[in-house]
């Protein structure tokens, strides 16, 4: 079972002609573009989009994409791409569902993972504080307390160090 996200954005798209293949269905590689459009809308809703990330000195490359196709999208079809934020403190993980706008039929399920990389090209194991703060301004306190008790405790109690004998 997939983790439930803490916030969701729905993006309405119309499948253009140039996205379909000779079988009149969306070529499989174009679904990644639809995910990107929805993810950008999600980051805009958070108030910390790619432009702001880059200005703060971070890039966020995609390191993992998973897609499961259930039914094809076709030229002229209205689809809704839902993007749900699942993880944000150590990496950016987003779950997606692409549905037919009219029937609600699920066409595709997907997820992406991104990590923060600084200007020196070093991957970070913790998301930048500015991003964490931007997300957590939009998540209700009760949800944060339910989701992050272990993370809060880990931050409050650092790993003990052992002094050499």
Secondary structure, 3 states (H helix, E strand, C coil): CCCCCCEEEEEEEECCHHHECCCCEECCCHHHHHHHHHHHHHHHHHCCCHHHHHHCCCECCEEEEEEEECCCCECCCEEEEEEEEEECCCCEEEEEEEEECCCCCEEEEEEEEECCECCCCCECCCCCHHHHHHHHCCCCHHHHHHHCHHHHHHHHCCCCCCCCC
